Amino acid sequence: MKIDRNTLNVVHNQDAARFEIKTDAHLAVLDYRLRKKTIAFTHTGVPSELEGNGIGSLIVRAGLDYAREQDYKVLPLCSFVAAYIRRHPE
């Protein structure tokens, strides 16, 4: 399924401690745990129907932007987040 990334909106669902992207039938998530000034990203989940559209990268970028805005230390417990940080050190 081809998705236009420009039409997607990342929502920070603080009650669920995750970032979300919803499409008509699917939900992609970036789960985190927050402790003091450290945010631990624990899981990135993108439904197989949406893979290959850059949705994982889009949601991780939003989470990292939030961490930077809040001056949080990032703990990438999720392998996808760790790989994203290695590829995008900025």
N, CA, C and O atoms as a CHARMM CRD file, in Angstrom:
* protein
*
  360
    1    1 MET  N      0.84800  -1.18100   0.00000 PROA 1      0.00000
    2    1 MET  CA     0.00000   0.00000   0.00000 PROA 1      0.00000
    3    1 MET  C      0.89300   1.24400   0.00000 PROA 1      0.00000
    4    1 MET  O      1.70300   1.43800   0.90700 PROA 1      0.00000
    5    2 LYS  N      0.73800   2.06500  -1.00800 PROA 2      0.00000
    6    2 LYS  CA     1.52100   3.29500  -1.11800 PROA 2      0.00000
    7    2 LYS  C      0.80600   4.41700  -0.37000 PROA 2      0.00000
    8    2 LYS  O     -0.38900   4.64200  -0.56500 PROA 2      0.00000
    9    3 ILE  N      1.54500   5.11700   0.48800 PROA 3      0.00000
   10    3 ILE  CA     1.00200   6.20300   1.31500 PROA 3      0.00000
   11    3 ILE  C      1.77100   7.48000   0.99900 PROA 3      0.00000
   12    3 ILE  O      2.99500   7.46000   0.86400 PROA 3      0.00000
   13    4 ASP  N      1.05200   8.58200   0.88400 PROA 4      0.00000
   14    4 ASP  CA     1.69200   9.89300   0.73000 PROA 4      0.00000
   15    4 ASP  C      2.04600  10.40900   2.11700 PROA 4      0.00000
   16    4 ASP  O      1.16600  10.79600   2.88500 PROA 4      0.00000
   17    5 ARG  N      3.34900  10.41200   2.43800 PROA 5      0.00000
   18    5 ARG  CA     3.79200  10.84000   3.77500 PROA 5      0.00000
   19    5 ARG  C      3.36300  12.26000   4.11000 PROA 5      0.00000
   20    5 ARG  O      3.21100  12.59600   5.28500 PROA 5      0.00000
   21    6 ASN  N      3.16700  13.09800   3.10100 PROA 6      0.00000
   22    6 ASN  CA     2.78100  14.48600   3.34100 PROA 6      0.00000
   23    6 ASN  C      1.37000  14.60400   3.90900 PROA 6      0.00000
   24    6 ASN  O      1.00300  15.64800   4.44800 PROA 6      0.00000
   25    7 THR  N      0.58600  13.55200   3.79300 PROA 7      0.00000
   26    7 THR  CA    -0.78700  13.59900   4.31100 PROA 7      0.00000
   27    7 THR  C     -0.89000  13.03300   5.72800 PROA 7      0.00000
   28    7 THR  O     -1.96400  13.05000   6.32900 PROA 7      0.00000
   29    8 LEU  N      0.22600  12.53500   6.25800 PROA 8      0.00000
   30    8 LEU  CA     0.20800  11.90100   7.57500 PROA 8      0.00000
   31    8 LEU  C      0.48000  12.91100   8.68200 PROA 8      0.00000
   32    8 LEU  O      1.23400  13.86800   8.51000 PROA 8      0.00000
   33    9 ASN  N     -0.14500  12.67300   9.80200 PROA 9      0.00000
   34    9 ASN  CA    -0.00100  13.53400  10.96200 PROA 9      0.00000
   35    9 ASN  C      0.45700  12.69500  12.15000 PROA 9      0.00000
   36    9 ASN  O     -0.19100  11.70900  12.50200 PROA 9      0.00000
   37   10 VAL  N      1.57200  13.08100  12.76800 PROA 10     0.00000
   38   10 VAL  CA     2.04300  12.39400  13.96600 PROA 10     0.00000
   39   10 VAL  C      1.38600  13.05000  15.17500 PROA 10     0.00000
   40   10 VAL  O      1.44400  14.26800  15.34200 PROA 10     0.00000
   41   11 VAL  N      0.76600  12.23300  16.01200 PROA 11     0.00000
   42   11 VAL  CA     0.07900  12.69600  17.21700 PROA 11     0.00000
   43   11 VAL  C      0.85200  12.18900  18.42900 PROA 11     0.00000
   44   11 VAL  O      1.21700  11.01600  18.49800 PROA 11     0.00000
   45   12 HSD  N      1.09500  13.08200  19.38000 PROA 12     0.00000
   46   12 HSD  CA     1.73500  12.68300  20.63700 PROA 12     0.00000
   47   12 HSD  C      0.63000  12.35000  21.62100 PROA 12     0.00000
   48   12 HSD  O     -0.02800  13.24400  22.15400 PROA 12     0.00000
   49   13 ASN  N      0.42900  11.07300  21.86100 PROA 13     0.00000
   50   13 ASN  CA    -0.58600  10.58500  22.79200 PROA 13     0.00000
   51   13 ASN  C      0.09600  10.39200  24.14700 PROA 13     0.00000
   52   13 ASN  O      0.60000   9.31000  24.45000 PROA 13     0.00000
   53   14 GLN  N      0.10700  11.43900  24.94900 PROA 14     0.00000
   54   14 GLN  CA     0.82100  11.39600  26.22500 PROA 14     0.00000
   55   14 GLN  C      0.18800  10.41200  27.20100 PROA 14     0.00000
   56   14 GLN  O      0.90100   9.80300  27.99700 PROA 14     0.00000
   57   15 ASP  N     -1.12700  10.24100  27.16200 PROA 15     0.00000
   58   15 ASP  CA    -1.79300   9.29900  28.06200 PROA 15     0.00000
   59   15 ASP  C     -1.31800   7.86400  27.81700 PROA 15     0.00000
   60   15 ASP  O     -1.20400   7.07500  28.75400 PROA 15     0.00000
   61   16 ALA  N     -1.04500   7.53600  26.56000 PROA 16     0.00000
   62   16 ALA  CA    -0.57500   6.19600  26.20700 PROA 16     0.00000
   63   16 ALA  C      0.95000   6.12100  26.13900 PROA 16     0.00000
   64   16 ALA  O      1.50200   5.04700  25.89800 PROA 16     0.00000
   65   17 ALA  N      1.63400   7.24200  26.34600 PROA 17     0.00000
   66   17 ALA  CA     3.10100   7.33100  26.26900 PROA 17     0.00000
   67   17 ALA  C      3.61200   6.81900  24.93100 PROA 17     0.00000
   68   17 ALA  O      4.44700   5.91700  24.86000 PROA 17     0.00000
   69   18 ARG  N      3.07900   7.42900  23.86600 PROA 18     0.00000
   70   18 ARG  CA     3.52900   7.04600  22.53100 PROA 18     0.00000
   71   18 ARG  C      3.19400   8.12100  21.50400 PROA 18     0.00000
   72   18 ARG  O      2.32800   8.97100  21.70900 PROA 18     0.00000
   73   19 PHE  N      3.90400   8.04600  20.41100 PROA 19     0.00000
   74   19 PHE  CA     3.61200   8.84500  19.24100 PROA 19     0.00000
   75   19 PHE  C      2.85800   7.93400  18.27500 PROA 19     0.00000
   76   19 PHE  O      3.15300   6.74200  18.18300 PROA 19     0.00000
   77   20 GLU  N      1.88400   8.49400  17.55500 PROA 20     0.00000
   78   20 GLU  CA     1.02200   7.68100  16.69600 PROA 20     0.00000
   79   20 GLU  C      0.83400   8.31100  15.32400 PROA 20     0.00000
   80   20 GLU  O      0.81300   9.53200  15.17100 PROA 20     0.00000
   81   21 ILE  N      0.69900   7.44800  14.34300 PROA 21     0.00000
   82   21 ILE  CA     0.25000   7.84300  13.00900 PROA 21     0.00000
   83   21 ILE  C     -0.90600   6.92100  12.66600 PROA 21     0.00000
   84   21 ILE  O     -0.74800   5.70100  12.62700 PROA 21     0.00000
   85   22 LYS  N     -2.06600   7.50700  12.41700 PROA 22     0.00000
   86   22 LYS  CA    -3.25000   6.72500  12.06900 PROA 22     0.00000
   87   22 LYS  C     -3.56300   6.91300  10.58900 PROA 22     0.00000
   88   22 LYS  O     -3.52600   8.02400  10.06200 PROA 22     0.00000
   89   23 THR  N     -3.87400   5.79100   9.93400 PROA 23     0.00000
   90   23 THR  CA    -4.42700   5.83600   8.58700 PROA 23     0.00000
   91   23 THR  C     -5.84900   5.30000   8.70200 PROA 23     0.00000
   92   23 THR  O     -6.32200   5.04600   9.81000 PROA 23     0.00000
   93   24 ASP  N     -6.52600   5.12900   7.59700 PROA 24     0.00000
   94   24 ASP  CA    -7.90800   4.65700   7.65300 PROA 24     0.00000
   95   24 ASP  C     -8.06100   3.37200   8.46100 PROA 24     0.00000
   96   24 ASP  O     -8.98800   3.24900   9.26100 PROA 24     0.00000
   97   25 ALA  N     -7.15900   2.41700   8.25700 PROA 25     0.00000
   98   25 ALA  CA    -7.33800   1.11500   8.89300 PROA 25     0.00000
   99   25 ALA  C     -6.15900   0.68200   9.76300 PROA 25     0.00000
  100   25 ALA  O     -6.17300  -0.42600  10.29900 PROA 25     0.00000
  101   26 HSD  N     -5.14200   1.52700   9.91500 PROA 26     0.00000
  102   26 HSD  CA    -3.92400   1.08900  10.58200 PROA 26     0.00000
  103   26 HSD  C     -3.41700   2.13700  11.56800 PROA 26     0.00000
  104   26 HSD  O     -3.73900   3.32200  11.47900 PROA 26     0.00000
  105   27 LEU  N     -2.60400   1.64800  12.52000 PROA 27     0.00000
  106   27 LEU  CA    -1.99700   2.51400  13.52400 PROA 27     0.00000
  107   27 LEU  C     -0.52300   2.15000  13.64900 PROA 27     0.00000
  108   27 LEU  O     -0.18500   1.00200  13.94000 PROA 27     0.00000
  109   28 ALA  N      0.34900   3.12000  13.43100 PROA 28     0.00000
  110   28 ALA  CA     1.78900   2.96600  13.65900 PROA 28     0.00000
  111   28 ALA  C      2.12000   3.70400  14.95000 PROA 28     0.00000
  112   28 ALA  O      1.54300   4.75300  15.23800 PROA 28     0.00000
  113   29 VAL  N      3.05900   3.14800  15.73000 PROA 29     0.00000
  114   29 VAL  CA     3.34400   3.72900  17.04500 PROA 29     0.00000
  115   29 VAL  C      4.84400   3.76900  17.34000 PROA 29     0.00000
  116   29 VAL  O      5.62600   2.97600  16.81600 PROA 29     0.00000
  117   30 LEU  N      5.20400   4.70300  18.18100 PROA 30     0.00000
  118   30 LEU  CA     6.52300   4.76400  18.80800 PROA 30     0.00000
  119   30 LEU  C      6.26600   4.89100  20.30400 PROA 30     0.00000
  120   30 LEU  O      5.86700   5.95100  20.78700 PROA 30     0.00000
  121   31 ASP  N      6.49800   3.79800  21.03400 PROA 31     0.00000
  122   31 ASP  CA     6.26300   3.77300  22.47700 PROA 31     0.00000
  123   31 ASP  C      7.48800   4.29300  23.22000 PROA 31     0.00000
  124   31 ASP  O      8.62200   4.13300  22.77000 PROA 31     0.00000
  125   32 TYR  N      7.23600   4.91700  24.36100 PROA 32     0.00000
  126   32 TYR  CA     8.34800   5.41400  25.17600 PROA 32     0.00000
  127   32 TYR  C      8.02200   5.32200  26.65400 PROA 32     0.00000
  128   32 TYR  O      6.87000   5.15800  27.05600 PROA 32     0.00000
  129   33 ARG  N      9.07900   5.43200  27.44800 PROA 33     0.00000
  130   33 ARG  CA     8.96300   5.57900  28.90600 PROA 33     0.00000
  131   33 ARG  C      9.72700   6.83800  29.27600 PROA 33     0.00000
  132   33 ARG  O     10.81500   7.09400  28.76000 PROA 33     0.00000
  133   34 LEU  N      9.15700   7.60500  30.15700 PROA 34     0.00000
  134   34 LEU  CA     9.76800   8.85800  30.58500 PROA 34     0.00000
  135   34 LEU  C     10.11100   8.76300  32.06100 PROA 34     0.00000
  136   34 LEU  O      9.26500   8.42900  32.89100 PROA 34     0.00000
  137   35 ARG  N     11.37200   9.06300  32.37700 PROA 35     0.00000
  138   35 ARG  CA    11.80600   9.08100  33.77400 PROA 35     0.00000
  139   35 ARG  C     12.70100  10.29600  33.95400 PROA 35     0.00000
  140   35 ARG  O     13.79300  10.37800  33.39200 PROA 35     0.00000
  141   36 LYS  N     12.21100  11.23100  34.74700 PROA 36     0.00000
  142   36 LYS  CA    12.90700  12.49300  34.97900 PROA 36     0.00000
  143   36 LYS  C     13.23600  13.15100  33.64200 PROA 36     0.00000
  144   36 LYS  O     12.32300  13.53600  32.91100 PROA 36     0.00000
  145   37 LYS  N     14.50600  13.28700  33.30900 PROA 37     0.00000
  146   37 LYS  CA    14.89800  13.96900  32.06500 PROA 37     0.00000
  147   37 LYS  C     15.41000  12.99200  31.00900 PROA 37     0.00000
  148   37 LYS  O     16.17100  13.37800  30.12100 PROA 37     0.00000
  149   38 THR  N     14.99100  11.71800  31.10400 PROA 38     0.00000
  150   38 THR  CA    15.38200  10.71500  30.11200 PROA 38     0.00000
  151   38 THR  C     14.13700  10.12800  29.47800 PROA 38     0.00000
  152   38 THR  O     13.19200   9.75200  30.17200 PROA 38     0.00000
  153   39 ILE  N     14.13900  10.05000  28.14900 PROA 39     0.00000
  154   39 ILE  CA    13.06300   9.39200  27.42000 PROA 39     0.00000
  155   39 ILE  C     13.64900   8.13900  26.78400 PROA 39     0.00000
  156   39 ILE  O     14.60400   8.20600  26.01100 PROA 39     0.00000
  157   40 ALA  N     13.06600   7.00100  27.12100 PROA 40     0.00000
  158   40 ALA  CA    13.50500   5.72100  26.58200 PROA 40     0.00000
  159   40 ALA  C     12.50300   5.28700  25.51900 PROA 40     0.00000
  160   40 ALA  O     11.33600   5.03600  25.82200 PROA 40     0.00000
  161   41 PHE  N     12.95500   5.20100  24.28400 PROA 41     0.00000
  162   41 PHE  CA    12.09900   4.72200  23.19800 PROA 41     0.00000
  163   41 PHE  C     12.17700   3.20200  23.19500 PROA 41     0.00000
  164   41 PHE  O     13.24600   2.62700  22.98900 PROA 41     0.00000
  165   42 THR  N     11.03500   2.55200  23.42500 PROA 42     0.00000
  166   42 THR  CA    11.02200   1.11100  23.68500 PROA 42     0.00000
  167   42 THR  C     10.53800   0.26500  22.51000 PROA 42     0.00000
  168   42 THR  O     10.90100  -0.90800  22.41800 PROA 42     0.00000
  169   43 HSD  N      9.73500   0.82300  21.61600 PROA 43     0.00000
  170   43 HSD  CA     9.17400   0.01100  20.53300 PROA 43     0.00000
  171   43 HSD  C      8.66000   0.90100  19.41000 PROA 43     0.00000
  172   43 HSD  O      7.97000   1.89300  19.64600 PROA 43     0.00000
  173   44 THR  N      9.00900   0.53000  18.19500 PROA 44     0.00000
  174   44 THR  CA     8.43200   1.15100  17.00200 PROA 44     0.00000
  175   44 THR  C      7.62500   0.07500  16.29900 PROA 44     0.00000
  176   44 THR  O      8.14800  -0.99500  15.98800 PROA 44     0.00000
  177   45 GLY  N      6.36400   0.35100  16.04800 PROA 45     0.00000
  178   45 GLY  CA     5.50700  -0.62200  15.37600 PROA 45     0.00000
  179   45 GLY  C      4.81900  -0.01300  14.16900 PROA 45     0.00000
  180   45 GLY  O      4.05800   0.94700  14.28400 PROA 45     0.00000
  181   46 VAL  N      5.10200  -0.58900  13.01100 PROA 46     0.00000
  182   46 VAL  CA     4.46000  -0.16100  11.76600 PROA 46     0.00000
  183   46 VAL  C      3.80000  -1.39600  11.15400 PROA 46     0.00000
  184   46 VAL  O      4.48400  -2.38300  10.88800 PROA 46     0.00000
  185   47 PRO  N      2.48900  -1.36200  10.92600 PROA 47     0.00000
  186   47 PRO  CA     1.81900  -2.52100  10.32500 PROA 47     0.00000
  187   47 PRO  C      2.46500  -2.88800   8.99000 PROA 47     0.00000
  188   47 PRO  O      2.89100  -2.01500   8.23400 PROA 47     0.00000
  189   48 SER  N      2.53000  -4.18300   8.71400 PROA 48     0.00000
  190   48 SER  CA     3.19700  -4.65100   7.49600 PROA 48     0.00000
  191   48 SER  C      2.60900  -4.02700   6.23400 PROA 48     0.00000
  192   48 SER  O      3.31900  -3.84300   5.24500 PROA 48     0.00000
  193   49 GLU  N      1.32200  -3.70100   6.26100 PROA 49     0.00000
  194   49 GLU  CA     0.68100  -3.07900   5.09300 PROA 49     0.00000
  195   49 GLU  C      1.24700  -1.68900   4.79300 PROA 49     0.00000
  196   49 GLU  O      1.13200  -1.20300   3.66800 PROA 49     0.00000
  197   50 LEU  N      1.85200  -1.05400   5.78500 PROA 50     0.00000
  198   50 LEU  CA     2.37500   0.30700   5.61700 PROA 50     0.00000
  199   50 LEU  C      3.88800   0.35400   5.46100 PROA 50     0.00000
  200   50 LEU  O      4.44300   1.42200   5.20300 PROA 50     0.00000
  201   51 GLU  N      4.56300  -0.77400   5.61100 PROA 51     0.00000
  202   51 GLU  CA     6.02100  -0.79400   5.52700 PROA 51     0.00000
  203   51 GLU  C      6.50200  -0.30900   4.16600 PROA 51     0.00000
  204   51 GLU  O      5.83100  -0.48900   3.15000 PROA 51     0.00000
  205   52 GLY  N      7.67300   0.30800   4.16800 PROA 52     0.00000
  206   52 GLY  CA     8.26600   0.78800   2.92800 PROA 52     0.00000
  207   52 GLY  C      7.84200   2.18700   2.52300 PROA 52     0.00000
  208   52 GLY  O      8.19400   2.65600   1.44000 PROA 52     0.00000
  209   53 ASN  N      7.09400   2.85200   3.37800 PROA 53     0.00000
  210   53 ASN  CA     6.62500   4.21600   3.09900 PROA 53     0.00000
  211   53 ASN  C      7.34000   5.26600   3.93700 PROA 53     0.00000
  212   53 ASN  O      7.00900   6.44900   3.85300 PROA 53     0.00000
  213   54 GLY  N      8.31700   4.85600   4.74500 PROA 54     0.00000
  214   54 GLY  CA     9.04100   5.80400   5.58500 PROA 54     0.00000
  215   54 GLY  C      8.28500   6.22700   6.82300 PROA 54     0.00000
  216   54 GLY  O      8.64600   7.21600   7.46100 PROA 54     0.00000
  217   55 ILE  N      7.24400   5.49600   7.17400 PROA 55     0.00000
  218   55 ILE  CA     6.42000   5.86500   8.32700 PROA 55     0.00000
  219   55 ILE  C      7.18800   5.68000   9.62800 PROA 55     0.00000
  220   55 ILE  O      7.06400   6.49800  10.53900 PROA 55     0.00000
  221   56 GLY  N      7.97700   4.62100   9.72800 PROA 56     0.00000
  222   56 GLY  CA     8.79100   4.41500  10.92800 PROA 56     0.00000
  223   56 GLY  C      9.74700   5.57300  11.13900 PROA 56     0.00000
  224   56 GLY  O      9.88000   6.07600  12.25500 PROA 56     0.00000
  225   57 SER  N     10.41200   5.99700  10.07900 PROA 57     0.00000
  226   57 SER  CA    11.34200   7.12600  10.18400 PROA 57     0.00000
  227   57 SER  C     10.61000   8.40800  10.55400 PROA 57     0.00000
  228   57 SER  O     11.11100   9.20400  11.34800 PROA 57     0.00000
  229   58 LEU  N      9.44200   8.60900   9.99000 PROA 58     0.00000
  230   58 LEU  CA     8.66200   9.81600  10.26900 PROA 58     0.00000
  231   58 LEU  C      8.26600   9.89200  11.74900 PROA 58     0.00000
  232   58 LEU  O      8.36100  10.95200  12.36700 PROA 58     0.00000
  233   59 ILE  N      7.83200   8.78600  12.29700 PROA 59     0.00000
  234   59 ILE  CA     7.38000   8.77800  13.68700 PROA 59     0.00000
  235   59 ILE  C      8.56300   8.88100  14.65000 PROA 59     0.00000
  236   59 ILE  O      8.45000   9.52000  15.69600 PROA 59     0.00000
  237   60 VAL  N      9.69600   8.26000  14.31000 PROA 60     0.00000
  238   60 VAL  CA    10.89200   8.36700  15.15100 PROA 60     0.00000
  239   60 VAL  C     11.42400   9.79100  15.12300 PROA 60     0.00000
  240   60 VAL  O     11.82200  10.31800  16.16200 PROA 60     0.00000
  241   61 ARG  N     11.43900  10.42300  13.95900 PROA 61     0.00000
  242   61 ARG  CA    11.88900  11.81900  13.86500 PROA 61     0.00000
  243   61 ARG  C     11.04400  12.70700  14.77300 PROA 61     0.00000
  244   61 ARG  O     11.58100  13.58600  15.44700 PROA 61     0.00000
  245   62 ALA  N      9.73300  12.49000  14.80100 PROA 62     0.00000
  246   62 ALA  CA     8.84700  13.28300  15.66800 PROA 62     0.00000
  247   62 ALA  C      9.19400  13.05900  17.13900 PROA 62     0.00000
  248   62 ALA  O      9.22500  14.00800  17.92300 PROA 62     0.00000
  249   63 GLY  N      9.45200  11.81400  17.51100 PROA 63     0.00000
  250   63 GLY  CA     9.82700  11.52200  18.89300 PROA 63     0.00000
  251   63 GLY  C     11.14000  12.16600  19.28400 PROA 63     0.00000
  252   63 GLY  O     11.26600  12.70600  20.38300 PROA 63     0.00000
  253   64 LEU  N     12.12000  12.11300  18.39300 PROA 64     0.00000
  254   64 LEU  CA    13.41700  12.72600  18.66600 PROA 64     0.00000
  255   64 LEU  C     13.32400  14.24900  18.70700 PROA 64     0.00000
  256   64 LEU  O     13.99000  14.89300  19.51800 PROA 64     0.00000
  257   65 ASP  N     12.50200  14.82200  17.83700 PROA 65     0.00000
  258   65 ASP  CA    12.28900  16.27900  17.87600 PROA 65     0.00000
  259   65 ASP  C     11.68900  16.68300  19.21600 PROA 65     0.00000
  260   65 ASP  O     12.09600  17.68100  19.81100 PROA 65     0.00000
  261   66 TYR  N     10.72200  15.90900  19.68500 PROA 66     0.00000
  262   66 TYR  CA    10.10400  16.18900  20.98800 PROA 66     0.00000
  263   66 TYR  C     11.15500  16.10600  22.09700 PROA 66     0.00000
  264   66 TYR  O     11.20900  16.97500  22.96700 PROA 66     0.00000
  265   67 ALA  N     11.98800  15.06800  22.06900 PROA 67     0.00000
  266   67 ALA  CA    13.03700  14.90800  23.07700 PROA 67     0.00000
  267   67 ALA  C     13.97500  16.10500  23.07900 PROA 67     0.00000
  268   67 ALA  O     14.36300  16.59300  24.14000 PROA 67     0.00000
  269   68 ARG  N     14.33800  16.57600  21.89800 PROA 68     0.00000
  270   68 ARG  CA    15.22700  17.73900  21.78900 PROA 68     0.00000
  271   68 ARG  C     14.54300  18.98800  22.35400 PROA 68     0.00000
  272   68 ARG  O     15.16500  19.75600  23.08700 PROA 68     0.00000
  273   69 GLU  N     13.27500  19.19000  22.01800 PROA 69     0.00000
  274   69 GLU  CA    12.52900  20.36100  22.50600 PROA 69     0.00000
  275   69 GLU  C     12.43500  20.37500  24.03200 PROA 69     0.00000
  276   69 GLU  O     12.46800  21.43900  24.65200 PROA 69     0.00000
  277   70 GLN  N     12.31700  19.19100  24.63200 PROA 70     0.00000
  278   70 GLN  CA    12.17100  19.07700  26.09000 PROA 70     0.00000
  279   70 GLN  C     13.51300  18.94600  26.80100 PROA 70     0.00000
  280   70 GLN  O     13.57000  18.87600  28.02800 PROA 70     0.00000
  281   71 ASP  N     14.59200  18.91400  26.02100 PROA 71     0.00000
  282   71 ASP  CA    15.95300  18.72900  26.55300 PROA 71     0.00000
  283   71 ASP  C     16.08100  17.40600  27.32000 PROA 71     0.00000
  284   71 ASP  O     16.69600  17.35300  28.38500 PROA 71     0.00000
  285   72 TYR  N     15.49100  16.34100  26.76400 PROA 72     0.00000
  286   72 TYR  CA    15.57300  15.00900  27.34800 PROA 72     0.00000
  287   72 TYR  C     16.79700  14.27000  26.81700 PROA 72     0.00000
  288   72 TYR  O     17.18300  14.44700  25.66100 PROA 72     0.00000
  289   73 LYS  N     17.39300  13.45700  27.64800 PROA 73     0.00000
  290   73 LYS  CA    18.40200  12.51300  27.21000 PROA 73     0.00000
  291   73 LYS  C     17.65000  11.35300  26.55600 PROA 73     0.00000
  292   73 LYS  O     16.62200  10.91600  27.07100 PROA 73     0.00000
  293   74 VAL  N     18.15500  10.85200  25.42500 PROA 74     0.00000
  294   74 VAL  CA    17.48200   9.78400  24.68500 PROA 74     0.00000
  295   74 VAL  C     18.15800   8.45200  24.97100 PROA 74     0.00000
  296   74 VAL  O     19.38000   8.32700  24.89100 PROA 74     0.00000
  297   75 LEU  N     17.34200   7.46400  25.30500 PROA 75     0.00000
  298   75 LEU  CA    17.80300   6.09800  25.50600 PROA 75     0.00000
  299   75 LEU  C     17.09200   5.23400  24.45500 PROA 75     0.00000
  300   75 LEU  O     15.91500   4.91300  24.62200 PROA 75     0.00000
  301   76 PRO  N     17.79100   4.85400  23.37500 PROA 76     0.00000
  302   76 PRO  CA    17.15200   4.11300  22.28000 PROA 76     0.00000
  303   76 PRO  C     17.13200   2.60600  22.55000 PROA 76     0.00000
  304   76 PRO  O     18.00300   1.88600  22.06300 PROA 76     0.00000
  305   77 LEU  N     16.16200   2.12400  23.31000 PROA 77     0.00000
  306   77 LEU  CA    16.04700   0.70100  23.60600 PROA 77     0.00000
  307   77 LEU  C     15.49300  -0.08600  22.42000 PROA 77     0.00000
  308   77 LEU  O     15.68300  -1.30000  22.34200 PROA 77     0.00000
  309   78 CYS  N     14.82800   0.57500  21.52000 PROA 78     0.00000
  310   78 CYS  CA    14.29200  -0.03200  20.30700 PROA 78     0.00000
  311   78 CYS  C     15.38400  -0.04300  19.23500 PROA 78     0.00000
  312   78 CYS  O     16.02200   0.98100  18.99300 PROA 78     0.00000
  313   79 SER  N     15.60000  -1.18400  18.59900 PROA 79     0.00000
  314   79 SER  CA    16.67000  -1.29000  17.59600 PROA 79     0.00000
  315   79 SER  C     16.42100  -0.38100  16.39800 PROA 79     0.00000
  316   79 SER  O     17.37700   0.12000  15.80500 PROA 79     0.00000
  317   80 PHE  N     15.16200  -0.15600  16.02800 PROA 80     0.00000
  318   80 PHE  CA    14.87200   0.72700  14.90100 PROA 80     0.00000
  319   80 PHE  C     15.27600   2.15800  15.23400 PROA 80     0.00000
  320   80 PHE  O     15.85400   2.85000  14.39600 PROA 80     0.00000
  321   81 VAL  N     14.97800   2.60600  16.45000 PROA 81     0.00000
  322   81 VAL  CA    15.35600   3.96100  16.87800 PROA 81     0.00000
  323   81 VAL  C     16.87300   4.08700  16.92100 PROA 81     0.00000
  324   81 VAL  O     17.42100   5.09100  16.46400 PROA 81     0.00000
  325   82 ALA  N     17.55900   3.08600  17.46000 PROA 82     0.00000
  326   82 ALA  CA    19.02400   3.10800  17.52700 PROA 82     0.00000
  327   82 ALA  C     19.63000   3.20900  16.12300 PROA 82     0.00000
  328   82 ALA  O     20.56200   3.98100  15.90100 PROA 82     0.00000
  329   83 ALA  N     19.09600   2.42800  15.17900 PROA 83     0.00000
  330   83 ALA  CA    19.59700   2.46600  13.79500 PROA 83     0.00000
  331   83 ALA  C     19.30700   3.82600  13.16000 PROA 83     0.00000
  332   83 ALA  O     20.13800   4.35000  12.41800 PROA 83     0.00000
  333   84 TYR  N     18.15300   4.39200  13.43900 PROA 84     0.00000
  334   84 TYR  CA    17.80900   5.70800  12.88100 PROA 84     0.00000
  335   84 TYR  C     18.81200   6.75400  13.38400 PROA 84     0.00000
  336   84 TYR  O     19.28400   7.58500  12.60800 PROA 84     0.00000
  337   85 ILE  N     19.13100   6.71300  14.66400 PROA 85     0.00000
  338   85 ILE  CA    20.07800   7.68500  15.24100 PROA 85     0.00000
  339   85 ILE  C     21.46300   7.51300  14.61500 PROA 85     0.00000
  340   85 ILE  O     22.14700   8.50100  14.35000 PROA 85     0.00000
  341   86 ARG  N     21.87900   6.27500  14.37700 PROA 86     0.00000
  342   86 ARG  CA    23.17800   6.05300  13.73300 PROA 86     0.00000
  343   86 ARG  C     23.19400   6.62600  12.31800 PROA 86     0.00000
  344   86 ARG  O     24.19800   7.19300  11.88600 PROA 86     0.00000
  345   87 ARG  N     22.07800   6.47900  11.59300 PROA 87     0.00000
  346   87 ARG  CA    21.99800   6.98800  10.21700 PROA 87     0.00000
  347   87 ARG  C     21.82200   8.50300  10.16500 PROA 87     0.00000
  348   87 ARG  O     22.18000   9.13000   9.16800 PROA 87     0.00000
  349   88 HSD  N     21.27800   9.09200  11.21800 PROA 88     0.00000
  350   88 HSD  CA    20.97500  10.53600  11.26000 PROA 88     0.00000
  351   88 HSD  C     21.53600  11.12400  12.56700 PROA 88     0.00000
  352   88 HSD  O     20.76600  11.44700  13.47200 PROA 88     0.00000
  353   89 PRO  N     22.83800  11.26400  12.67300 PROA 89     0.00000
  354   89 PRO  CA    23.44800  11.71800  13.94600 PROA 89     0.00000
  355   89 PRO  C     23.09100  13.14400  14.35200 PROA 89     0.00000
  356   89 PRO  O     23.32700  13.53500  15.49500 PROA 89     0.00000
  357   90 GLU  N     22.53100  13.91700  13.44400 PROA 90     0.00000
  358   90 GLU  CA    22.18200  15.29000  13.79200 PROA 90     0.00000
  359   90 GLU  C     21.09900  15.29400  14.83700 PROA 90     0.00000
  360   90 GLU  O     20.66100  16.36100  15.26900 PROA 90     0.00000
